[in-house]
């Protein structure tokens, strides 16, 4: 699947749609398989919301942005299941940066435990990620993204 070229996601399969992405010229309903095909990364970190070191696995934000053909001048308006919303600048989409996590400690996350998707930064790997701004961007129960020009 190459999203930037307009290829369709797996929305027509029996697999659950985890993330809807819209914006100018963009409309994708993505399954976990779609996200995995974009790329997979894992890291271990502590968070201010969980106890102890957690391992997160998901799609790197930089690979996600590249697959959608997005550039750094855009932003993601990320929306959670409870309607919490936050703007994430694409300047955050760097190598070894945040991931759209679909696994925590090897298990799929449910709504009850902050899933099925959680934008997670490697907080312990970079002190710049230990700030209120970054914590606010760390949206869990992520279900929709609207690509915007900030």
N, C-alpha and C positions, 0 to 999 in steps of 0.2 A: 504494500500500500504506500503510495506517495501522495500525501494529502495536498501538497502545494500545487500539484498538477490537476487537482480537481477529482482525483479518484474517490470513489465512494467508500465509506466505512462499512462495517459489518452490521449496520442497523437492520438489515433484512434477515438476519439470522436469529436463532433462538437465544443467543447470548444477551445478557442484560446490558443495556446502555448505561455506562457509568458517568459519562461527561458529554454535555452538549456544548459545542463551540460555535458561536456566531460572530458576525461582524461584516464589514463591507466586503462582499464577494466571498464570504466564508459561511458555510453551514455544514457542520459535521456532528454526528452522533457517534461517540466512540465507545467501544467495548474495552474490556481489559485486554483482549487479544490485540486490538488496534494499538493500545498504549504500549504493549509489550513489543510490537513490531517496530514502533518508533525507536525504542531503545530501553534498556534496563540498566539501572545502577543501584547499588546498595551502599549504605554507610551506617555506622553506629554512632549514636550521640545521646546525650541526655536532653530532656526538654523540661520546661517549667510546668508542664501539665501531667507528666508521668513520673513514676518512681524508677530510679536506676537507669542504666544504659539500655537503650532500645535500638533494635536494628530495623531500619526502614529500607524497603525495596520499591522502586517505581521508575517512572519515566523521567529522565533528566529534563529540567525545564528548557535548557538550551537545545536539546534534540527536539523537543515538542515545538518550540518556536521555529526551528529550521524546517521541520516537516510541514508546518503551516505556511512557510514562506514569509514569516514575520521579521521585521527589522527592529532595531533598538529604539527607534523613534516612537514606537507604539507602546501600549500598555494593555494589561489584562484586567478587566473588571471581573473579579472572581466572586461567585455567589454560592453560598452554602444552602443546604436543605432548609435551614431555619431562617433564611433570607439575610443572614449576616453577609456583608459584601465589603470587599476591599480592593483597592487598585494596586496592582503589582507591575512596576515598570519592567520592561523587557531588558533593561540594563542589569537586572538580577539574574538573567538567564546566561550564566557563565559556566565554564567547565568546572567540575567539582563543586557546583553550587546546589541550589535546591532541586528537589525532585517532586513529582506528583506521585506520592506513595500510594500503593494499593496493598502492600503487605507490611505488617508490623510484627517483628519477631517470627517471621515465616508464616504468619496467618493472615488471611484476608480480613480486613476490618469491616465491621458492621456500623450502622448508624449509631448504635449504642456506644461503640468504642472509637468514635471520631472518624469513621469511614463512610462510605467505601473509599474515598480519596482524601488525602491530606497533603497540602503543600508544605513540605518540611525542608528546612535548611539544616546544613551540618553545623549546628550551633557550637559544638565543641572543637571544630576544626578551624574556626576563624572567629576571632573575637568581635569582628564587625557584625557578625550574625547574632550577637548577644545584646540586642537593643530593643527598645519598645516598638520602634518602627517595624523591625523584622518580625518580632513576635506577633504584631498585629496582622502582618501579611501571611502568617502561617495558618491559613484557613483550613479547617477540617470540615468534614461532611460536604466537601466540594462537589457540586453537581453541574454548574454552568459557568462558562467563561464567555464574556463578550469582549472582542478585540476592539480597542478604542484608540483614538489619537488624543493623548492627554492635553 
